[in-house]
Amino acid sequence: EQIIEEDNTVQTEVEIIQEEVVVDEEVNAGDLLAAFSRKYPNREYSEWRINILENSQNEHVHGTIGAPEGGGANFWAAKVNGEWVIVTEAQDHVPCSTFDPYGFPEDMIANICY
């Protein structure tokens, strides 16, 4: 909105609108390694590598886990009661029913489940 002052100068009123932007929080790889340790308590995961490929609002992740000696797999994890749970790890397709209880976004599981 422009306001013309008595001396013919123009004063412009500027309204600043701040957009709310939702940014995914960074997922802590240590928390995911702890989830693997809970699922497989007889394995040592401290030297394994986690790579996050997809993060949906820090509630669902798709990533890879790699062993120090090589090899690894894709995994999908979900937060349940504030704690990461490894839903599945695979190198091949998984039944869609595996993901149903966790509410994964369709685009995160579309290429893996049947």
HELIX and SHEET records of a PDB file:
HELIX    1   1 ALA A   29  LYS A   39  1                                  11    
HELIX    2   2 CYS A   96  THR A   98  5                                   3    
HELIX    3   3 ASP A  100  TYR A  102  5                                   3    
HELIX    4   4 GLU A  106  ILE A  109  1                                   4    
SHEET    1   A 2 GLN A   2  ILE A   4  0                                        
SHEET    2   A 2 VAL A  10  THR A  12 -1                                        
SHEET    1   B 4 ARG A  49  SER A  56  0                                        
SHEET    2   B 4 HIS A  60  GLY A  66 -1                                        
SHEET    3   B 4 GLY A  72  VAL A  80 -1                                        
SHEET    4   B 4 GLU A  83  ALA A  90 -1                                        
END                                                                             
